[in-house]
């Protein structure tokens, strides 16, 4: 019974969050295309559930937090050749530094000929790479 309530509660929190988001977008008079993109972002980001993950993770031990992070990143880690032969302790340190970012269709992640300060791993979806002249590589 408690699991059902928790699931329902997380759905209700998501619905309430989206309701507030729609009110905000209406108040700001955002264009329709932008509203659709924002709603798509929220749907992908929260998967129609809302949890305060940072609060949850801040209440547990460092060891348990690391296990959760490793579990969450395991598919990414398993599919990147760079991570195949490094010691688990180093891998754990790297994984705890990762942060998730969501990009929607047509978002620019990095512009050609700009200095980089990040490394990106694509967990799902596809990315197009263009040269400075606009040619797709």
C-alpha positions, 0 to 999 in steps of 0.5 A: 500500500505504501509503494502505491501511495509513493508512486501516486504521490510522485505522479501528483507532484509531477502533475502539480509541477507541470501545472505551475510551469504552465501558469508560469509560461502563460504569465511570461507569455512564452511563444507556443513553440517554446512552451512545447519544448519546455514541456518536452524537456520536463517530460523527459527529465522527470519521466512523469514522476517528481522526486527531490533527488538531491535531498534524498541523496544528501540524507544517505551515506557517501558509500550508498550515494556512490553505489546509487550513482554507479548503478545509475551510470552503469550502462554509460560506463559499460559502453565507453571504451575509455572506461573499460580497463581503469581501476574501479576506485578511479572509475567511481571518482570519475562517475561521481563527477558526472552530471546529467544534461538534457538537450532537445532536438536542434539544441547546440551543445558546443560550437565549432572552434570554441574552447572546450571545458567539458566532455560529453557522453551521449546516453541516448539519442543522436548528435550531429557534428558540424564544421565551422563552415556548417558542413556536417561531419 
